[in-house]
Amino acid sequence: MLSVGELELQNVLKEAQSMLPVLSSTAFTTQQSRRMLPEVHSAFLNAGFYKIMQPKAYGGLELEFGSQTQLGIVLAQACGSSSWVATLLACHAWILGMFPKQAQDDVWGANPNALIASSFMGDQPKVKKVPEGLLLSGRWKFSSGVDDSDWNILLAHCPDHNDSAKKLSFYVLLPKKDYVIEDVWNSAGMSGTGSNDIVLKEVLIPEHRLLNAMKLTGGQTPGSEINKGYLYQQPMFGTFSFNLIGNVIGLAKGAANVVLESLKARTALSGATVSANQSIKLRVAEALAEISAAQALVERNLQEIILAGKSQQTIDISTRARYRGENGFASKLCVSAVERLLPVLGARGLESENAFQRIWRDINAVSQHIALTWDVQGTIYGSVALGYDCPDPRV
């Protein structure tokens, strides 16, 4: 018998599946608009997609960890950009659930439907620790879905006064009124995510809206005062890439669907059936196996996380590093699958309005996110496996 949470996830994924025809038909327009379409955003809002990781204490669904991954696997088959925004805005509610209660009250107290964007890449910002909190000025880049969001979570670094050789990393929470959105997102891939820059000028972030990144390596967080579930005790950096990898798997599945559909009645200039060619069969088979392997790897690790969380087991550094590395590898497998399928379509796959061409650009763009980049994540995994210190202490 399914639990209430499992039934709720089943309903969310069923709703997502029902939206695929519309998302497919509007994907090209989304790309041209450079942001998620208003009607798609409204549909996601009404379907509760943004609430899947929001604490129940504030009106959220608080589903199992990995629900965001599963949602991405479904939605990205039709529109990678819309799926990316949906899963990121959902996971930001998860991060906010680890902040102090007062910060959560600030966001959801008056509006339980409030949405939060993020930017973890400051472009030479000025960050100063003051008695009241942090004083921020400058530019933060790549804030996906920022136009549809009410708040933002930034990653900011400042000197450690106790050790001048070190820097402290904080997640900082601020309302939309405290920053200016600059419409600068023009990208070859994931072009419909509206990942614009935000600019701040001497904005004071009070202490209760600061969250030390080193307090998010697993176990109790400031948010645990009100949110008792394991979801808000996850090692944030160690498991963050699960918020992204579902989109990569979904994009790869979408690419395979396009190819399989196109081959059904396609003939070569000679009149031969294209799908009868042995090399075509081998390319399709290997690509499908790569996608299945990536999904199986990710889903196995998600089950580990859920079991560990429910039994209150701490996820050790070797396991956290493995999750980072294996999600990077899963991304690598999916990109390989799409690259393998590209020649099957020939010149048709290069047409600007061809769904495969868009997916090819999108999956190559997503795989460049540092949390999924194999060179970075493989190095973390290999370093810890070989007994070296983890290159990123936040993991």
C-alpha positions as CSV (number, residue, x, y, z in Angstrom):
1,M,0.0,0.0,0.0
2,L,1.4,3.4,-1.0
3,S,2.0,6.0,1.7
4,V,0.3,9.4,1.5
5,G,3.6,10.9,0.3
6,E,4.0,8.3,-2.4
7,L,0.5,8.9,-3.6
8,E,1.1,12.7,-3.7
9,L,4.3,12.1,-5.7
10,Q,2.4,9.8,-8.0
11,N,-0.2,12.5,-8.6
12,V,2.5,15.2,-9.2
13,L,4.2,13.0,-11.8
14,K,0.9,12.1,-13.5
15,E,0.1,15.8,-13.8
16,A,3.6,16.4,-15.2
17,Q,3.1,13.7,-17.7
18,S,-0.2,15.2,-18.9
19,M,1.6,18.5,-19.6
20,L,4.2,17.0,-22.0
21,P,2.2,17.7,-25.2
22,V,1.8,21.3,-24.4
23,L,5.4,21.7,-23.2
24,S,6.6,20.2,-26.4
25,S,4.5,22.5,-28.6
26,T,5.7,25.6,-26.7
27,A,9.3,24.7,-26.3
28,F,10.5,26.6,-29.3
29,T,8.5,29.7,-28.2
30,T,10.1,29.3,-24.7
31,Q,13.5,29.3,-26.3
32,Q,12.7,32.5,-28.3
33,S,11.3,34.2,-25.2
34,R,14.4,33.4,-23.2
35,R,12.3,32.6,-20.1
36,M,9.6,30.3,-19.1
37,L,6.2,31.2,-20.5
38,P,3.7,32.8,-18.1
39,E,1.0,30.2,-18.9
40,V,3.5,27.4,-18.2
41,H,4.5,29.0,-14.9
42,S,0.9,29.3,-13.9
43,A,0.3,25.6,-14.8
44,F,3.3,24.6,-12.6
45,L,2.1,26.7,-9.8
46,N,-1.4,25.3,-9.9
47,A,0.0,21.7,-10.1
48,G,2.0,22.2,-6.9
49,F,5.4,21.5,-8.5
50,Y,7.1,24.3,-6.6
51,K,5.8,22.9,-3.3
52,I,7.2,19.3,-3.5
53,M,10.2,20.2,-1.2
54,Q,8.6,23.0,0.8
55,P,8.1,22.2,4.5
56,K,4.7,21.1,5.6
57,A,4.8,23.6,8.4
58,Y,4.5,26.3,5.7
59,G,1.9,24.7,3.4
60,G,4.3,22.5,1.3
61,L,4.1,18.9,0.4
62,E,7.5,17.9,1.8
63,L,7.8,14.8,-0.4
64,E,10.7,12.4,-0.2
65,F,14.1,13.5,-1.3
66,G,14.4,12.8,-5.0
67,S,10.9,13.9,-5.9
68,Q,12.5,16.9,-7.6
69,T,14.8,14.5,-9.6
70,Q,11.8,12.4,-10.7
71,L,9.9,15.6,-11.8
72,G,12.9,16.7,-13.9
73,I,13.1,13.3,-15.6
74,V,9.4,13.7,-16.7
75,L,9.3,17.4,-17.6
76,A,12.6,17.7,-19.4
77,Q,11.6,15.2,-22.0
78,A,9.4,17.9,-23.5
79,C,11.1,21.2,-22.5
80,G,14.5,21.4,-20.7
81,S,14.2,25.1,-19.9
82,S,10.8,24.9,-18.2
83,S,11.8,21.7,-16.3
84,W,15.0,23.4,-15.1
85,V,13.1,26.3,-13.6
86,A,10.5,24.0,-12.0
87,T,13.1,21.8,-10.3
88,L,15.3,24.7,-9.2
89,L,12.5,26.7,-7.7
90,A,11.3,23.6,-6.0
91,C,14.7,22.8,-4.5
92,H,15.2,26.4,-3.2
93,A,12.2,25.7,-0.9
94,W,14.3,22.8,0.4
95,I,17.3,25.1,1.1
96,L,15.1,27.7,2.8
97,G,13.8,24.9,5.0
98,M,17.3,24.7,6.6
99,F,17.4,28.5,7.4
100,P,16.4,29.8,10.8
101,K,12.6,29.9,11.5
102,Q,12.5,33.7,11.4
103,A,13.9,33.6,7.8
104,Q,11.2,31.1,6.8
105,D,8.5,33.2,8.4
106,D,9.8,36.2,6.5
107,V,9.2,34.4,3.2
108,W,6.2,32.2,3.8
109,G,4.5,33.8,6.8
110,A,2.4,36.1,4.7
111,N,2.6,34.2,1.4
112,P,3.0,30.4,1.5
113,N,3.2,30.4,-2.3
114,A,6.3,32.7,-2.4
115,L,9.0,31.4,-4.7
116,I,12.8,31.7,-4.3
117,A,15.4,31.9,-7.0
118,S,19.2,31.6,-6.4
119,S,22.6,32.6,-7.6
120,F,25.8,30.9,-6.4
121,M,28.1,32.9,-8.7
122,G,29.0,36.3,-7.6
123,D,30.9,38.4,-10.2
124,Q,33.5,40.1,-8.1
125,P,31.0,41.3,-5.5
126,K,31.8,43.3,-2.4
127,V,30.9,41.4,0.8
128,K,31.6,42.8,4.2
129,K,30.8,41.3,7.6
130,V,29.2,43.9,10.0
131,P,27.7,43.5,13.4
132,E,24.2,43.4,12.0
133,G,24.9,40.8,9.4
134,L,26.4,41.0,5.9
135,L,26.7,44.1,3.7
136,L,26.5,43.1,0.0
137,S,27.1,45.0,-3.3
138,G,27.7,43.8,-6.8
139,R,26.5,41.4,-9.4
140,W,25.4,37.8,-9.1
141,K,24.9,35.8,-12.3
142,F,22.7,33.0,-13.7
143,S,19.7,33.3,-11.5
144,S,17.3,31.0,-13.2
145,G,13.6,31.8,-12.9
146,V,14.4,35.1,-11.2
147,D,11.6,37.0,-12.9
148,D,8.9,34.7,-11.5
149,S,10.4,34.6,-7.9
150,D,9.8,36.7,-4.9
151,W,13.1,36.1,-3.0
152,N,16.6,35.1,-3.8
153,I,19.3,32.9,-2.1
154,L,22.8,34.0,-2.9
155,L,26.1,32.4,-2.0
156,A,28.5,35.0,-0.6
157,H,32.1,34.7,0.7
158,C,33.8,36.9,3.2
159,P,37.1,36.7,5.1
160,D,37.3,34.7,8.3
161,H,38.4,37.1,11.0
162,N,39.8,34.2,13.0
163,D,41.9,33.0,10.2
164,S,42.9,35.4,7.4
165,A,43.9,32.6,5.1
166,K,40.3,31.3,5.1
167,K,37.0,32.5,3.8
168,L,33.5,31.9,5.2
169,S,30.7,30.9,2.9
170,F,27.1,32.0,3.6
171,Y,23.8,31.5,1.9
172,V,22.1,34.8,2.1
173,L,18.3,35.4,1.7
174,L,16.9,38.7,0.4
175,P,13.6,39.9,-1.0
176,K,13.1,41.1,-4.6
177,K,12.9,44.7,-3.6
178,D,16.6,44.6,-2.6
179,Y,18.0,43.9,-6.0
180,V,17.6,44.9,-9.7
181,I,17.2,42.2,-12.3
182,E,19.2,42.8,-15.5
183,D,17.9,41.0,-18.6
184,V,21.2,39.6,-19.9
185,W,20.4,35.9,-20.5
186,N,21.4,35.1,-24.1
187,S,22.6,31.5,-24.2
188,A,23.0,28.8,-26.9
189,G,21.6,26.2,-24.5
190,M,18.8,26.3,-21.9
191,S,17.9,29.6,-23.4
192,G,14.4,29.7,-22.0
193,T,15.4,29.6,-18.3
194,G,15.6,33.4,-17.9
195,S,18.8,33.0,-15.9
196,N,19.4,36.7,-15.6
197,D,21.8,38.7,-13.4
198,I,20.8,40.5,-10.3
199,V,22.6,43.6,-9.0
200,L,22.8,44.8,-5.4
201,K,23.9,48.1,-3.9
202,E,24.9,48.1,-0.2
203,V,22.1,45.7,0.9
204,L,22.2,44.7,4.5
205,I,21.4,41.0,5.2
206,P,20.4,40.5,8.8
207,E,21.9,37.7,10.8
208,H,18.7,35.5,10.7
209,R,18.8,35.5,6.9
210,L,22.4,34.1,6.9
211,L,23.2,30.4,6.7
212,N,26.8,29.2,7.2
213,A,27.5,26.7,4.4
214,M,29.6,24.6,6.8
215,K,26.5,24.0,8.9
216,L,25.0,22.0,6.0
217,T,27.2,19.0,5.8
218,G,24.6,16.7,7.3
219,G,22.6,16.5,10.5
220,Q,20.7,19.2,12.4
221,T,20.4,22.6,10.7
222,P,19.0,25.9,12.0
223,G,15.8,25.0,10.3
224,S,15.4,21.7,12.2
225,E,13.9,23.8,15.0
226,I,10.6,23.8,13.1
227,N,11.2,21.3,10.2
228,K,11.9,18.0,11.9
229,G,12.0,15.8,8.8
230,Y,15.2,14.3,7.4
231,L,14.8,16.4,4.2
232,Y,16.2,19.4,6.0
233,Q,19.1,17.6,7.5
234,Q,20.7,16.6,4.2
235,P,24.3,17.5,3.4
236,M,23.4,20.3,1.0
237,F,26.6,20.3,-1.2
238,G,26.9,16.5,-1.0
239,T,23.4,16.0,-2.4
240,F,22.6,19.2,-4.3
241,S,23.3,17.8,-7.8
242,F,20.2,15.5,-7.4
243,N,18.2,18.7,-8.0
244,L,19.8,19.0,-11.5
245,I,20.5,15.5,-12.8
246,G,16.9,14.6,-13.4
247,N,16.8,17.3,-16.1
248,V,19.8,15.7,-17.8
249,I,18.2,12.2,-17.8
250,G,14.9,13.7,-19.0
251,L,16.6,15.6,-21.9
252,A,18.4,12.4,-23.0
253,K,15.1,10.5,-22.9
254,G,13.5,13.2,-24.9
255,A,16.3,13.0,-27.5
256,A,15.8,9.2,-27.8
257,N,12.1,9.7,-28.2
258,V,12.6,12.2,-31.1
259,V,15.0,9.7,-32.9
260,L,12.8,6.7,-32.4
261,E,9.7,8.6,-33.7
262,S,11.6,9.9,-36.7
263,L,12.9,6.5,-37.7
264,K,9.4,4.8,-37.8
265,A,8.7,5.6,-41.5
266,R,12.0,7.1,-42.7
267,T,13.6,5.9,-45.8
268,A,17.0,6.8,-47.4
269,L,17.4,8.3,-50.8
270,S,18.0,4.7,-52.1
271,G,14.5,3.7,-50.8
272,A,15.9,1.5,-48.0
273,T,14.4,1.7,-44.5
274,V,16.9,3.7,-42.4
275,S,16.1,1.8,-39.2
276,A,17.1,-1.5,-40.8
277,N,20.7,-0.3,-41.0
278,Q,22.8,-2.2,-38.4
279,S,24.8,0.8,-37.4
280,I,21.6,2.7,-36.6
281,K,20.4,-0.2,-34.5
282,L,23.7,-0.3,-32.5
283,R,23.7,3.5,-32.0
284,V,20.1,3.4,-30.7
285,A,20.8,0.4,-28.5
286,E,23.9,1.8,-26.9
287,A,22.3,5.2,-26.3
288,L,19.3,3.7,-24.6
289,A,21.5,1.6,-22.4
290,E,23.5,4.6,-21.4
291,I,20.4,6.5,-20.4
292,S,19.0,3.5,-18.5
293,A,22.4,3.0,-16.7
294,A,22.5,6.7,-15.7
295,Q,18.9,6.6,-14.3
296,A,19.5,3.3,-12.5
297,L,22.7,4.8,-10.8
298,V,20.9,7.9,-9.7
299,E,17.8,6.1,-8.4
300,R,19.9,3.6,-6.4
301,N,21.6,6.5,-4.7
302,L,18.3,8.3,-4.0
303,Q,17.0,5.1,-2.2
304,E,20.2,5.1,-0.1
305,I,19.6,8.8,0.9
306,I,15.9,8.1,1.8
307,L,16.8,5.0,3.9
308,A,19.6,6.8,5.7
309,G,17.4,9.8,6.4
310,K,14.6,7.8,7.8
311,S,16.9,5.8,10.0
312,Q,18.7,9.0,11.1
313,Q,22.1,7.8,9.8
314,T,24.7,10.4,8.9
315,I,26.0,10.3,5.3
316,D,29.8,10.1,5.5
317,I,32.2,12.1,3.4
318,S,33.1,9.1,1.2
319,T,29.4,8.6,0.3
320,R,28.8,12.3,-0.3
321,A,31.8,12.4,-2.6
322,R,30.5,9.3,-4.4
323,Y,27.1,11.0,-4.9
324,R,28.8,14.0,-6.5
325,G,31.0,11.8,-8.7
326,E,28.3,9.4,-9.8
327,N,25.9,12.2,-10.7
328,G,28.7,13.7,-12.8
329,F,29.2,10.4,-14.4
330,A,25.4,9.9,-15.0
331,S,25.4,13.3,-16.7
332,K,28.4,12.2,-18.8
333,L,26.5,9.1,-19.9
334,C,23.5,11.0,-21.0
335,V,25.5,13.5,-23.0
336,S,27.3,10.6,-24.6
337,A,23.9,9.1,-25.5
338,V,22.7,12.3,-27.2
339,E,26.0,12.7,-29.1
340,R,25.7,9.1,-30.3
341,L,22.2,9.7,-31.6
342,L,23.0,13.0,-33.4
343,P,24.3,11.5,-36.7
344,V,21.2,9.3,-37.0
345,L,19.0,12.3,-37.9
346,G,21.5,13.7,-40.4
347,A,20.8,17.3,-41.6
348,R,17.3,17.2,-40.2
349,G,18.8,17.2,-36.7
350,L,20.5,20.6,-37.4
351,E,17.3,22.5,-38.3
352,S,16.7,25.3,-35.8
353,E,13.2,24.2,-35.0
354,N,14.0,20.5,-34.7
355,A,13.4,19.3,-31.2
356,F,16.6,17.2,-31.2
357,Q,18.8,20.2,-32.1
358,R,17.4,22.1,-29.1
359,I,17.8,19.1,-26.8
360,W,21.4,18.7,-28.0
361,R,22.2,22.3,-27.1
362,D,20.3,22.1,-23.8
363,I,22.0,18.9,-22.5
364,N,25.4,20.2,-23.3
365,A,24.6,23.4,-21.5
366,V,23.3,21.6,-18.3
367,S,26.3,19.3,-18.2
368,Q,28.5,22.4,-17.8
369,H,27.0,23.2,-14.4
370,I,29.8,22.7,-11.9
371,A,27.8,20.3,-9.9
372,L,27.6,18.0,-12.9
373,T,30.9,18.6,-14.6
374,W,32.8,15.3,-14.6
375,D,36.2,16.8,-14.4
376,V,35.3,18.6,-11.1
377,Q,33.1,15.9,-9.6
378,G,35.2,13.0,-10.7
379,T,38.2,14.7,-9.0
380,I,36.3,15.0,-5.7
381,Y,35.2,11.4,-5.9
382,G,38.6,10.1,-6.8
383,S,40.4,12.2,-4.2
384,V,38.3,11.0,-1.3
385,A,38.4,7.3,-2.6
386,L,42.2,7.5,-2.7
387,G,42.4,8.9,0.9
388,Y,43.1,12.6,0.1
389,D,41.2,15.4,1.7
390,C,38.0,16.5,-0.2
391,P,38.9,19.4,-2.5
392,D,35.7,21.1,-1.5
393,P,35.3,21.3,2.4
394,R,31.6,22.2,2.0
395,V,30.8,18.7,0.6
